[in-house]
Amino acid sequence: MDLPQDDNILISVINTKLRNNYVDLDDLCLAEGYDYGKLCSRMTSLGYCYDEKENAFKKSDIPHP
């Protein structure tokens, strides 16, 4: 499945799916057919990192270009 092109929609959709449907990021990627590496790279480029405890992408304190 293709990821949303709009950055804000992407963050919202992924975090909503994680919260409502999946136990972790691996589960989401497997079920939805997302490439784990590409998703993480894109989220990192937006300044987000995956928080395993929260099962959500959170704004990173580390600045990204």
Summary of the structure (lengths in Angstrom):
residues: 65
radius of gyration: 10.9
end to end distance: 27.0
largest distance: 31.4
contacts: 154
relative contact order: 0.19
helix: 51%
strand: 12%
